[in-house]
């Protein structure tokens, strides 16, 4: 894995949000430390989508703060792809956006996820799982220090699912701060911490030891 220059995590303090009179988040606090792999689970209506938008910077909370330093990466649940572009063209586009000197790290991620052979294929002809592999690669290719992943293994087959968790563990071991957000808790033993969002409140889930 590429080396880190400076490490940082994420601190969330007292985040509240409401839509009119409907209170969605009631004071969310969490700390994501460097070199940690953590998760948040939440049922529909628990405030998970609103919290994701706030953590990613898409939405400003009514109260509270979200702090993260260094490079930030966000992999949304819905893929951000242009069906007319090839995998390689997507990488080139994001290379310019991230101002990267080369694509070596992106190609390393592609190899880890097992879809190097699809570089010349248009996104529109890819399977759902392969599109998601590209989605994850685009979020990771600038070597973020803090990474937010929303349902990242959606559409993955079993082999790719295992590859994803191997990649997530390598990111943690390299000092990154990784947060996986999901509807349900899978493979909680792989996580350092698991929080459950329920009724706008975030609490520790008993599935993962302190």
Z-matrix of the N, CA and C atoms (Angstrom, degrees):
N
C 1 1.454
C 2 1.521 1 109.29
N 3 1.329 2 116.94 1 149.44
C 4 1.455 3 120.67 2 178.44
C 5 1.515 4 110.42 3 -65.40
N 6 1.321 5 117.04 4 151.99
C 7 1.452 6 121.14 5 -175.88
C 8 1.511 7 112.82 6 -78.22
N 9 1.318 8 116.00 7 154.13
C 10 1.455 9 121.96 8 177.35
C 11 1.515 10 110.32 9 -92.13
N 12 1.331 11 115.11 10 144.09
C 13 1.452 12 120.88 11 171.64
C 14 1.520 13 106.63 12 -116.70
N 15 1.328 14 115.89 13 97.10
C 16 1.453 15 119.90 14 -175.49
C 17 1.515 16 110.10 15 79.86
N 18 1.321 17 117.96 16 141.37
C 19 1.449 18 121.12 17 -178.02
C 20 1.521 19 109.35 18 -124.15
N 21 1.297 20 116.04 19 147.48
C 22 1.451 21 120.80 20 178.15
C 23 1.510 22 108.52 21 -151.58
N 24 1.326 23 116.14 22 163.13
C 25 1.448 24 121.27 23 176.69
C 26 1.508 25 110.26 24 -124.19
N 27 1.310 26 115.57 25 -150.63
C 28 1.461 27 121.14 26 178.56
C 29 1.516 28 109.14 27 -132.44
N 30 1.324 29 116.52 28 134.97
C 31 1.457 30 122.85 29 175.47
C 32 1.518 31 108.81 30 -121.48
N 33 1.310 32 116.24 31 127.32
C 34 1.455 33 122.84 32 178.74
C 35 1.524 34 106.95 33 -121.99
N 36 1.333 35 115.57 34 124.23
C 37 1.472 36 119.94 35 -174.95
C 38 1.520 37 110.66 36 -131.04
N 39 1.327 38 115.01 37 121.30
C 40 1.459 39 122.14 38 169.66
C 41 1.514 40 115.41 39 56.95
N 42 1.324 41 116.96 40 41.47
C 43 1.472 42 119.98 41 -176.60
C 44 1.532 43 110.28 42 -79.56
N 45 1.325 44 114.55 43 121.91
C 46 1.461 45 122.83 44 175.77
C 47 1.528 46 108.28 45 -120.92
N 48 1.327 47 114.99 46 149.52
C 49 1.462 48 118.48 47 171.68
C 50 1.514 49 109.58 48 -158.42
N 51 1.336 50 114.65 49 148.97
C 52 1.461 51 121.22 50 179.61
C 53 1.516 52 108.78 51 -146.85
N 54 1.323 53 114.87 52 153.42
C 55 1.456 54 122.08 53 172.43
C 56 1.525 55 106.72 54 -113.85
N 57 1.319 56 115.10 55 98.56
C 58 1.448 57 119.53 56 -172.38
C 59 1.522 58 109.49 57 66.39
N 60 1.330 59 116.28 58 -124.70
C 61 1.462 60 120.36 59 179.81
C 62 1.528 61 112.50 60 -88.50
N 63 1.326 62 116.34 61 -6.70
C 64 1.471 63 119.40 62 -178.14
C 65 1.528 64 109.80 63 -87.61
N 66 1.317 65 115.05 64 108.36
C 67 1.467 66 120.83 65 179.88
C 68 1.518 67 108.86 66 -80.76
N 69 1.352 68 116.25 67 127.26
C 70 1.461 69 121.41 68 -176.39
C 71 1.522 70 111.47 69 -105.52
N 72 1.327 71 116.56 70 -46.25
C 73 1.464 72 121.73 71 177.77
C 74 1.515 73 108.61 72 -118.63
N 75 1.346 74 116.05 73 134.07
C 76 1.453 75 121.02 74 -169.35
C 77 1.530 76 113.57 75 -117.60
N 78 1.318 77 116.81 76 24.33
C 79 1.464 78 119.82 77 179.99
C 80 1.515 79 111.67 78 117.27
N 81 1.326 80 116.39 79 69.23
C 82 1.455 81 122.13 80 -176.45
C 83 1.524 82 110.13 81 -89.05
N 84 1.329 83 115.94 82 129.14
C 85 1.462 84 123.03 83 175.73
C 86 1.527 85 108.40 84 -127.95
N 87 1.326 86 116.12 85 134.51
C 88 1.469 87 119.75 86 170.47
C 89 1.520 88 108.80 87 -158.85
N 90 1.305 89 115.08 88 153.99
C 91 1.471 90 121.97 89 174.67
C 92 1.513 91 108.86 90 -127.01
N 93 1.311 92 115.09 91 123.98
C 94 1.460 93 122.33 92 177.36
C 95 1.521 94 107.30 93 -109.15
N 96 1.319 95 115.78 94 109.36
C 97 1.461 96 121.05 95 -174.23
C 98 1.522 97 111.61 96 -85.54
N 99 1.328 98 116.95 97 156.04
C 100 1.473 99 119.35 98 173.12
C 101 1.535 100 110.32 99 -58.67
N 102 1.306 101 116.59 100 141.98
C 103 1.454 102 120.87 101 179.97
C 104 1.501 103 113.27 102 70.98
N 105 1.332 104 117.16 103 37.78
C 106 1.467 105 120.23 104 179.70
C 107 1.525 106 109.66 105 -132.22
N 108 1.330 107 114.61 106 148.78
C 109 1.462 108 123.14 107 177.50
C 110 1.523 109 106.70 108 -123.81
N 111 1.315 110 116.17 109 107.94
C 112 1.461 111 121.21 110 -171.81
C 113 1.520 112 110.73 111 -126.88
N 114 1.329 113 115.74 112 168.00
C 115 1.452 114 120.44 113 -178.36
C 116 1.511 115 112.81 114 -140.19
N 117 1.329 116 114.71 115 153.99
C 118 1.464 117 122.70 116 171.03
C 119 1.515 118 107.59 117 -127.60
N 120 1.316 119 116.53 118 130.62
C 121 1.458 120 121.15 119 173.78
C 122 1.518 121 108.67 120 -119.62
N 123 1.323 122 115.52 121 154.05
C 124 1.455 123 119.78 122 179.17
C 125 1.509 124 110.99 123 -169.40
N 126 1.318 125 115.67 124 141.72
C 127 1.458 126 120.62 125 178.12
C 128 1.525 127 109.75 126 -77.31
N 129 1.328 128 115.76 127 167.79
C 130 1.458 129 120.12 128 175.27
C 131 1.525 130 109.89 129 -59.35
N 132 1.331 131 115.75 130 135.17
C 133 1.456 132 120.19 131 179.60
C 134 1.508 133 114.55 132 87.80
N 135 1.335 134 117.47 133 -2.99
C 136 1.467 135 120.09 134 -178.89
C 137 1.523 136 112.37 135 -79.40
N 138 1.325 137 117.89 136 -12.65
C 139 1.464 138 121.34 137 -178.32
C 140 1.511 139 113.09 138 105.22
N 141 1.340 140 116.57 139 10.06
C 142 1.466 141 120.58 140 -175.97
C 143 1.527 142 112.43 141 -63.30
N 144 1.325 143 117.53 142 -44.80
C 145 1.463 144 120.52 143 -179.02
C 146 1.526 145 111.52 144 -63.23
N 147 1.321 146 116.26 145 -41.32
C 148 1.465 147 119.68 146 178.10
C 149 1.518 148 110.93 147 -65.14
N 150 1.322 149 117.09 148 -42.95
C 151 1.463 150 120.24 149 178.78
C 152 1.530 151 110.76 150 -62.23
N 153 1.326 152 117.47 151 -41.99
C 154 1.467 153 121.01 152 178.01
C 155 1.520 154 110.85 153 -59.20
N 156 1.323 155 117.19 154 -44.90
C 157 1.465 156 120.80 155 -179.60
C 158 1.519 157 111.20 156 -63.06
N 159 1.328 158 116.29 157 -34.69
C 160 1.470 159 120.02 158 178.82
C 161 1.524 160 110.58 159 -73.80
N 162 1.320 161 117.88 160 -44.03
C 163 1.460 162 120.78 161 -179.61
C 164 1.520 163 111.81 162 -63.82
N 165 1.335 164 116.76 163 -33.59
C 166 1.466 165 120.54 164 -178.80
C 167 1.522 166 112.65 165 -82.56
N 168 1.335 167 116.76 166 -9.14
C 169 1.461 168 120.30 167 -179.70
C 170 1.512 169 114.19 168 89.80
N 171 1.320 170 117.20 169 3.16
C 172 1.465 171 120.81 170 -179.96
C 173 1.521 172 111.94 171 -73.93
N 174 1.331 173 116.64 172 -28.60
C 175 1.463 174 121.71 173 -176.19
C 176 1.526 175 109.07 174 -131.27
N 177 1.326 176 115.59 175 136.65
C 178 1.466 177 120.32 176 176.62
C 179 1.529 178 109.55 177 -88.24
N 180 1.341 179 118.13 178 129.63
C 181 1.472 180 119.11 179 -179.91
C 182 1.523 181 111.49 180 -69.32
N 183 1.326 182 115.71 181 154.92
C 184 1.457 183 119.63 182 175.61
C 185 1.522 184 110.35 183 -65.06
N 186 1.331 185 116.80 184 -37.34
C 187 1.461 186 123.19 185 175.53
C 188 1.509 187 108.13 186 -147.05
N 189 1.326 188 115.74 187 156.94
C 190 1.449 189 120.47 188 177.37
C 191 1.522 190 111.94 189 99.64
N 192 1.328 191 115.55 190 172.23
C 193 1.467 192 121.14 191 -176.53
C 194 1.527 193 110.49 192 -135.83
N 195 1.333 194 114.73 193 151.87
C 196 1.461 195 123.44 194 172.56
C 197 1.520 196 106.89 195 -126.64
N 198 1.335 197 116.31 196 123.47
C 199 1.463 198 120.49 197 -178.73
C 200 1.528 199 109.67 198 -122.78
N 201 1.315 200 115.72 199 132.00
C 202 1.460 201 120.57 200 168.65
C 203 1.523 202 107.52 201 -152.04
N 204 1.323 203 115.33 202 138.75
C 205 1.445 204 120.52 203 -178.28
C 206 1.514 205 111.14 204 -109.35
N 207 1.317 206 116.26 205 169.88
C 208 1.454 207 120.28 206 178.75
C 209 1.520 208 112.05 207 72.17
N 210 1.294 209 115.40 208 -162.25
C 211 1.465 210 121.11 209 -177.80
C 212 1.531 211 110.19 210 -75.42
N 213 1.318 212 115.29 211 136.82
C 214 1.460 213 121.90 212 -178.14
C 215 1.523 214 108.83 213 -118.58
N 216 1.330 215 116.91 214 135.22
C 217 1.452 216 121.77 215 177.24
C 218 1.514 217 110.81 216 -124.42
N 219 1.333 218 116.42 217 139.74
C 220 1.462 219 121.23 218 -178.81
C 221 1.522 220 109.05 219 -135.12
N 222 1.318 221 115.97 220 123.35
C 223 1.461 222 122.13 221 176.11
C 224 1.526 223 108.20 222 -109.66
N 225 1.348 224 118.06 223 102.05
C 226 1.469 225 120.07 224 -178.71
C 227 1.522 226 111.05 225 -72.52
N 228 1.323 227 115.52 226 161.48
C 229 1.460 228 120.67 227 179.51
C 230 1.527 229 111.18 228 -64.16
N 231 1.328 230 116.72 229 -38.57
C 232 1.454 231 121.30 230 -179.22
C 233 1.527 232 108.64 231 -93.04
N 234 1.331 233 116.17 232 127.17
C 235 1.455 234 120.89 233 -173.45
C 236 1.525 235 111.15 234 -64.12
N 237 1.330 236 115.77 235 144.17
C 238 1.461 237 122.13 236 -178.49
C 239 1.531 238 108.54 237 -106.85
N 240 1.330 239 116.19 238 65.09
C 241 1.452 240 121.41 239 -173.26
C 242 1.519 241 111.29 240 -119.63
N 243 1.349 242 114.93 241 153.48
C 244 1.457 243 122.86 242 172.42
C 245 1.527 244 107.15 243 -104.27
N 246 1.323 245 116.94 244 116.73
C 247 1.463 246 120.62 245 -173.72
C 248 1.518 247 113.30 246 -61.22
N 249 1.330 248 117.77 247 -23.14
C 250 1.466 249 120.90 248 -177.18
C 251 1.527 250 112.49 249 -82.80
N 252 1.327 251 117.80 250 -14.45
C 253 1.464 252 121.41 251 -177.54
C 254 1.524 253 110.75 252 -94.85
N 255 1.321 254 115.62 253 148.45
C 256 1.461 255 120.18 254 174.99
C 257 1.528 256 109.82 255 -78.13
N 258 1.324 257 114.70 256 168.48
C 259 1.462 258 119.69 257 175.42
C 260 1.524 259 109.72 258 -57.43
N 261 1.330 260 117.24 259 -46.23
C 262 1.462 261 121.18 260 -179.20
C 263 1.524 262 111.41 261 -61.70
N 264 1.325 263 118.32 262 -39.66
C 265 1.461 264 120.95 263 178.98
C 266 1.528 265 111.66 264 -65.54
N 267 1.329 266 116.54 265 -36.82
C 268 1.469 267 119.15 266 174.13
C 269 1.532 268 110.11 267 -60.60
N 270 1.318 269 116.61 268 -45.05
C 271 1.461 270 120.21 269 -179.24
C 272 1.524 271 110.91 270 -61.94
N 273 1.333 272 116.88 271 -41.72
C 274 1.464 273 120.68 272 179.42
C 275 1.527 274 111.54 273 -64.55
N 276 1.327 275 115.64 274 -40.98
C 277 1.463 276 120.39 275 179.08
C 278 1.529 277 110.64 276 -61.09
N 279 1.335 278 115.89 277 -48.31
C 280 1.463 279 119.79 278 -179.16
C 281 1.527 280 111.24 279 -71.74
N 282 1.318 281 117.65 280 -28.09
C 283 1.458 282 120.50 281 174.84
C 284 1.523 283 110.16 282 -59.51
N 285 1.327 284 116.67 283 -44.11
C 286 1.465 285 120.01 284 177.90
C 287 1.524 286 111.17 285 -67.12
N 288 1.346 287 115.67 286 -41.05
C 289 1.470 288 119.24 287 -179.34
C 290 1.523 289 111.56 288 -62.87
N 291 1.337 290 116.31 289 -39.75
C 292 1.464 291 121.31 290 -179.62
C 293 1.533 292 112.49 291 -86.17
N 294 1.340 293 116.49 292 -8.47
C 295 1.467 294 122.44 293 -178.09
C 296 1.526 295 111.56 294 59.36
N 297 1.331 296 114.74 295 49.80
C 298 1.456 297 121.04 296 -179.77
C 299 1.526 298 110.27 297 -91.38
N 300 1.313 299 116.17 298 144.70
C 301 1.463 300 120.99 299 -179.17
C 302 1.525 301 111.66 300 -72.63
N 303 1.325 302 117.14 301 -32.43
C 304 1.462 303 120.66 302 -177.66
C 305 1.525 304 109.47 303 -155.04
N 306 1.330 305 115.18 304 -178.71
C 307 1.462 306 121.12 305 -177.23
C 308 1.524 307 112.58 306 -110.84
N 309 1.310 308 117.45 307 19.35
C 310 1.458 309 119.76 308 -175.06
C 311 1.523 310 112.46 309 -61.52
N 312 1.322 311 116.70 310 -41.80
C 313 1.463 312 118.55 311 -179.07
C 314 1.529 313 110.81 312 -69.37
N 315 1.327 314 116.97 313 -39.67
C 316 1.462 315 120.67 314 176.44
C 317 1.521 316 110.74 315 -59.89
N 318 1.326 317 116.58 316 -42.15
C 319 1.464 318 120.68 317 179.60
C 320 1.522 319 111.21 318 -67.12
N 321 1.331 320 116.93 319 -32.26
C 322 1.462 321 120.37 320 176.32
C 323 1.525 322 110.52 321 -65.78
N 324 1.330 323 117.11 322 -41.65
C 325 1.462 324 121.42 323 178.40
C 326 1.526 325 110.42 324 -64.97
N 327 1.331 326 116.00 325 -43.02
C 328 1.461 327 120.14 326 177.89
C 329 1.520 328 110.93 327 -58.21
N 330 1.315 329 116.67 328 -41.35
C 331 1.456 330 120.60 329 178.87
C 332 1.525 331 110.81 330 -64.79
N 333 1.336 332 117.13 331 -41.76
C 334 1.466 333 120.93 332 178.75
C 335 1.528 334 111.36 333 -61.91
N 336 1.331 335 116.76 334 -37.55
C 337 1.463 336 120.84 335 -178.68
C 338 1.523 337 112.61 336 -87.64
N 339 1.327 338 117.42 337 -5.88
C 340 1.453 339 121.45 338 172.31
C 341 1.513 340 115.67 339 76.43
N 342 1.353 341 118.08 340 39.87
C 343 1.466 342 117.96 341 175.99
C 344 1.528 343 112.66 342 -138.26
N 345 1.330 344 116.18 343 31.97
C 346 1.465 345 121.09 344 178.03
C 347 1.520 346 112.04 345 -58.19
N 348 1.321 347 117.38 346 -34.51
C 349 1.453 348 121.25 347 -176.79
C 350 1.516 349 115.26 348 -70.72
N 351 1.331 350 118.05 349 -4.09
C 352 1.456 351 121.65 350 -177.89
C 353 1.526 352 113.18 351 -98.78
N 354 1.331 353 119.10 352 9.65
C 355 1.463 354 122.13 353 -173.34
C 356 1.522 355 113.02 354 -56.53
N 357 1.330 356 117.85 355 -34.14
C 358 1.455 357 120.94 356 -177.61
C 359 1.513 358 114.90 357 -91.42
N 360 1.346 359 118.16 358 0.61
C 361 1.466 360 121.72 359 -177.04
C 362 1.529 361 111.48 360 -86.07
N 363 1.331 362 115.93 361 143.81
C 364 1.458 363 120.53 362 174.11
C 365 1.532 364 109.61 363 -70.77
N 366 1.327 365 116.15 364 143.77
C 367 1.458 366 120.29 365 -178.73
C 368 1.523 367 111.82 366 -60.31
N 369 1.326 368 116.74 367 -31.54
C 370 1.455 369 120.61 368 -176.54
C 371 1.517 370 114.87 369 -66.55
N 372 1.328 371 117.78 370 -19.65
C 373 1.471 372 120.23 371 -179.19
C 374 1.526 373 112.13 372 -101.26
N 375 1.317 374 117.17 373 -0.95
C 376 1.461 375 120.56 374 -178.38
C 377 1.523 376 111.02 375 -77.38
N 378 1.309 377 116.44 376 150.48
C 379 1.468 378 121.04 377 173.29
C 380 1.527 379 109.44 378 -68.18
N 381 1.332 380 115.46 379 164.65
C 382 1.458 381 119.05 380 179.80
C 383 1.513 382 112.96 381 -58.96
N 384 1.335 383 116.51 382 -40.81
C 385 1.456 384 119.95 383 -179.92
C 386 1.518 385 112.58 384 -66.07
N 387 1.349 386 116.93 385 -39.19
C 388 1.459 387 120.08 386 -179.82
C 389 1.526 388 110.76 387 -71.22
N 390 1.318 389 117.34 388 -36.01
C 391 1.473 390 120.49 389 174.31
C 392 1.529 391 110.34 390 -60.51
N 393 1.336 392 115.98 391 -38.97
C 394 1.457 393 118.96 392 178.98
C 395 1.526 394 111.42 393 -68.76
N 396 1.337 395 117.67 394 -33.96
C 397 1.461 396 120.19 395 175.39
C 398 1.526 397 110.27 396 -60.71
N 399 1.328 398 116.67 397 -42.62
C 400 1.460 399 120.54 398 177.29
C 401 1.522 400 110.62 399 -65.26
N 402 1.319 401 117.24 400 -40.49
C 403 1.459 402 121.91 401 178.20
C 404 1.535 403 110.85 402 -57.50
N 405 1.335 404 116.28 403 -45.73
C 406 1.466 405 120.94 404 178.50
C 407 1.527 406 110.60 405 -64.74
N 408 1.336 407 116.85 406 -41.97
C 409 1.464 408 120.64 407 -179.18
C 410 1.521 409 111.25 408 -61.33
N 411 1.329 410 117.37 409 -42.74
C 412 1.460 411 120.89 410 -179.63
C 413 1.533 412 111.52 411 -63.97
N 414 1.332 413 117.05 412 -33.03
C 415 1.461 414 120.64 413 178.79
C 416 1.525 415 112.12 414 -74.40
N 417 1.343 416 116.57 415 -23.82
C 418 1.462 417 121.52 416 -173.31
C 419 1.520 418 114.54 417 -102.29
N 420 1.330 419 118.34 418 -18.11
C 421 1.451 420 121.12 419 -164.17
C 422 1.527 421 114.53 420 -67.93
N 423 1.343 422 118.03 421 -15.31
C 424 1.473 423 120.27 422 175.66
C 425 1.526 424 111.81 423 -95.82
N 426 1.335 425 116.34 424 13.66
C 427 1.463 426 122.63 425 174.55
C 428 1.524 427 112.21 426 58.46
N 429 1.353 428 117.96 427 58.04
C 430 1.463 429 120.22 428 -177.79
C 431 1.520 430 112.24 429 -67.38
N 432 1.313 431 115.06 430 149.19
C 433 1.460 432 120.62 431 176.61
C 434 1.521 433 111.98 432 -87.92
N 435 1.321 434 116.71 433 -26.27
C 436 1.463 435 122.97 434 175.63
C 437 1.527 436 106.87 435 -124.49
N 438 1.332 437 116.15 436 126.15
C 439 1.459 438 120.12 437 -172.67
C 440 1.521 439 110.24 438 -129.39
N 441 1.332 440 116.02 439 125.31
C 442 1.458 441 123.68 440 178.28
C 443 1.527 442 108.40 441 -111.30
N 444 1.331 443 116.49 442 120.02
C 445 1.468 444 122.29 443 -175.35
C 446 1.523 445 109.65 444 -120.05
N 447 1.325 446 116.43 445 118.20
C 448 1.463 447 121.82 446 -179.00
C 449 1.522 448 109.47 447 -100.77
N 450 1.325 449 117.72 448 111.44
C 451 1.469 450 123.34 449 -177.82
C 452 1.533 451 110.59 450 46.09
N 453 1.330 452 118.63 451 55.19
C 454 1.468 453 120.52 452 -169.27
C 455 1.518 454 115.14 453 -68.98
N 456 1.347 455 117.89 454 -23.07
C 457 1.463 456 120.01 455 -175.89
C 458 1.530 457 112.36 456 -100.04
N 459 1.316 458 116.45 457 18.26
C 460 1.461 459 120.94 458 178.83
C 461 1.532 460 110.17 459 -62.03
N 462 1.323 461 117.59 460 124.09
C 463 1.455 462 122.30 461 178.88
C 464 1.514 463 114.89 462 86.89
N 465 1.328 464 118.08 463 -2.31
C 466 1.464 465 120.56 464 -179.06
C 467 1.527 466 110.57 465 -75.47
N 468 1.335 467 115.80 466 143.22
C 469 1.454 468 119.62 467 168.96
C 470 1.533 469 108.09 468 -79.79
N 471 1.335 470 115.90 469 176.65
C 472 1.462 471 119.26 470 -173.14
C 473 1.528 472 112.54 471 -62.01
N 474 1.329 473 116.75 472 -40.93
C 475 1.461 474 120.13 473 -179.77
C 476 1.527 475 111.21 474 -62.96
N 477 1.333 476 116.42 475 -45.17
C 478 1.467 477 119.81 476 179.85
C 479 1.522 478 111.06 477 -68.06
N 480 1.328 479 116.30 478 -35.66
C 481 1.470 480 120.81 479 176.46
C 482 1.526 481 110.29 480 -58.16
N 483 1.334 482 117.17 481 -44.70
C 484 1.456 483 121.03 482 177.59
C 485 1.529 484 110.95 483 -65.73
N 486 1.332 485 116.36 484 -40.87
C 487 1.467 486 120.76 485 178.12
C 488 1.533 487 111.10 486 -61.29
N 489 1.345 488 115.29 487 -39.57
C 490 1.464 489 118.96 488 178.75
C 491 1.522 490 111.22 489 -59.69
N 492 1.328 491 117.05 490 -47.28
C 493 1.463 492 119.65 491 -177.83
C 494 1.523 493 111.63 492 -68.52
N 495 1.323 494 117.11 493 -32.51
C 496 1.462 495 119.40 494 174.04
C 497 1.526 496 110.43 495 -63.55
N 498 1.333 497 116.21 496 -41.84
C 499 1.470 498 120.83 497 177.64
C 500 1.522 499 110.56 498 -64.19
N 501 1.341 500 117.05 499 -44.56
C 502 1.469 501 120.37 500 179.83
C 503 1.529 502 110.96 501 -60.73
N 504 1.335 503 117.53 502 -39.83
C 505 1.461 504 121.07 503 178.71
C 506 1.530 505 111.04 504 -65.90
N 507 1.336 506 117.14 505 -38.51
C 508 1.456 507 120.33 506 178.28
C 509 1.518 508 111.21 507 -66.58
N 510 1.312 509 116.65 508 -36.68
C 511 1.468 510 120.11 509 176.12
C 512 1.530 511 110.41 510 -63.22
N 513 1.308 512 116.57 511 -46.05
C 514 1.466 513 120.53 512 177.41
C 515 1.524 514 110.73 513 -59.45
N 516 1.321 515 116.86 514 -45.98
C 517 1.459 516 120.47 515 -177.66
C 518 1.528 517 111.96 516 -65.93
N 519 1.333 518 116.72 517 -23.41
C 520 1.464 519 121.37 518 177.47
C 521 1.527 520 112.12 519 -87.34
N 522 1.341 521 117.25 520 4.08
C 523 1.462 522 120.92 521 174.68
C 524 1.505 523 115.62 522 98.11
N 525 1.331 524 117.85 523 3.91
C 526 1.456 525 119.59 524 178.61
C 527 1.525 526 111.15 525 -75.29
N 528 1.322 527 114.89 526 160.89
C 529 1.461 528 122.55 527 173.62
C 530 1.518 529 107.23 528 -108.15
N 531 1.327 530 116.94 529 115.17
C 532 1.462 531 121.57 530 -172.36
C 533 1.526 532 109.22 531 -119.64
N 534 1.331 533 116.28 532 127.13
C 535 1.461 534 121.86 533 178.05
C 536 1.524 535 108.92 534 -123.26
N 537 1.328 536 116.26 535 118.77
C 538 1.460 537 123.22 536 179.86
C 539 1.525 538 108.13 537 -104.38
N 540 1.316 539 116.38 538 123.18
C 541 1.462 540 121.68 539 -179.60
C 542 1.524 541 108.49 540 -110.60
N 543 1.326 542 115.89 541 129.61
C 544 1.462 543 119.43 542 -174.26
C 545 1.520 544 110.52 543 -146.94
N 546 1.325 545 115.26 544 158.27
C 547 1.463 546 120.93 545 176.78
C 548 1.527 547 110.85 546 -69.33
N 549 1.335 548 115.86 547 -39.22
C 550 1.461 549 121.59 548 -179.78
C 551 1.524 550 109.51 549 -125.91
N 552 1.327 551 115.93 550 158.25
C 553 1.469 552 121.45 551 -179.00
C 554 1.524 553 109.58 552 -92.22
N 555 1.337 554 115.92 553 112.33
C 556 1.455 555 122.07 554 175.49
C 557 1.520 556 109.57 555 -112.71
N 558 1.327 557 116.87 556 143.15
C 559 1.467 558 121.78 557 174.84
C 560 1.526 559 111.89 558 48.16
N 561 1.323 560 116.19 559 51.19
C 562 1.457 561 119.77 560 -176.20
C 563 1.528 562 112.21 561 -64.85
N 564 1.339 563 116.97 562 -21.14
C 565 1.454 564 119.72 563 178.07
C 566 1.514 565 113.23 564 -65.28
N 567 1.330 566 117.90 565 -16.40
C 568 1.458 567 121.41 566 178.01
C 569 1.527 568 112.11 567 -81.51
N 570 1.332 569 116.85 568 -12.64
C 571 1.461 570 121.69 569 -174.26
C 572 1.515 571 111.73 570 -95.38
N 573 1.330 572 115.23 571 146.70
C 574 1.467 573 120.28 572 173.66
C 575 1.529 574 111.11 573 -77.89
N 576 1.346 575 115.85 574 -35.64
C 577 1.463 576 121.49 575 177.42
C 578 1.521 577 108.20 576 -145.47
N 579 1.331 578 114.81 577 149.96
C 580 1.457 579 120.87 578 173.99
C 581 1.516 580 108.53 579 -134.63
N 582 1.335 581 115.18 580 125.70
C 583 1.450 582 121.22 581 174.82
C 584 1.518 583 109.71 582 -108.40
N 585 1.324 584 116.26 583 148.46
C 586 1.467 585 121.48 584 175.63
C 587 1.524 586 108.60 585 -116.73
N 588 1.329 587 115.45 586 126.32
C 589 1.460 588 121.95 587 176.72
C 590 1.520 589 108.39 588 -93.46
N 591 1.313 590 115.46 589 119.11
C 592 1.465 591 120.59 590 -175.56
C 593 1.522 592 108.76 591 -141.50
N 594 1.327 593 115.80 592 117.78
C 595 1.459 594 119.79 593 178.68
C 596 1.513 595 113.59 594 62.85
N 597 1.309 596 117.30 595 29.46
C 598 1.458 597 120.97 596 178.76
C 599 1.502 598 114.74 597 86.01
N 600 1.332 599 117.13 598 2.83
C 601 1.459 600 121.81 599 179.49
C 602 1.519 601 109.77 600 -116.43
N 603 1.323 602 116.43 601 144.23
C 604 1.463 603 122.19 602 -178.08
C 605 1.521 604 108.70 603 -109.10
N 606 1.341 605 116.32 604 122.62
C 607 1.450 606 120.49 605 179.07
C 608 1.501 607 110.93 606 -133.24
N 609 1.343 608 116.14 607 159.69
C 610 1.460 609 120.73 608 177.90
C 611 1.511 610 109.61 609 -68.88
N 612 1.360 611 115.15 610 135.85
C 613 1.445 612 121.20 611 177.03
C 614 1.523 613 108.95 612 -89.43
N 615 1.306 614 116.38 613 139.00
C 616 1.452 615 119.85 614 -176.17
C 617 1.515 616 114.74 615 -71.16
N 618 1.349 617 117.68 616 -5.68
C 619 1.456 618 120.67 617 -176.14
C 620 1.528 619 112.23 618 -72.59
N 621 1.337 620 117.61 619 -20.17
C 622 1.458 621 121.64 620 -177.00
C 623 1.527 622 108.74 621 -121.30
N 624 1.298 623 116.39 622 129.86
C 625 1.461 624 119.62 623 -178.84
C 626 1.509 625 110.76 624 -71.36
N 627 1.330 626 115.53 625 156.69
C 628 1.467 627 120.35 626 179.69
C 629 1.512 628 110.28 627 -69.89
